[in-house]
Amino acid sequence: MSKVMWKPGTFLYPLPAVMVSCGTMEKSNIITVAWTGILNTNPATVYISVRPSRYSYNLIKKQGEFVINLTTKNLVKATDWCGVKTGVKVDKFKEMNLHKEKANFVKCPLIKESPVSIECKVKKVIPLGSHDMFLAQVLSIDADEKYIDEKGAFDISKCDLIAYLNGGYYSMGKKLGKFGFSVQKKKKSLTYR
């Protein structure tokens, strides 16, 4: 079996399919983004890439902030809809029956139905061609308390997160291991004689 060579393109999958809220509580919008990710740990830095022709682009550029809202199986229709409709013509919160929640550090609303909302402050805008990358510092992570376990840890396995793969939305599978499991020493079992 051999690999077939294709022309260069975007084939690094899976990607998170997120809804990015921007604007203010009074005048807000949601844009669906799959070009997003983590850039740095300390300071916590993320990015989103947005086409300059999109309505949300100028809202984010002017205000210098946005919120990344993780999406779930229950939000898949809203996630897609908010990516194909323009905020110039429709109120996406109203049309998708999503609810605004006040953020702690930014003027943009959080999406209440999202299990995790990440408040971001733009540090730099980098033109890349078809998209501009908004490099942003994470100001706060707002997690829905129903996903926090008795030890105070966030249980992401209960969220039913979705991913974007080659033009489709997919639910995430079961946990296969944790960081470092491949080199972790096994505990010796005690046997009593």
Order of alpha helices (4+ residues) and beta strands (2+ residues): beta-beta-beta-beta-beta-alpha-beta-alpha-alpha-beta-beta-beta-beta-beta-beta
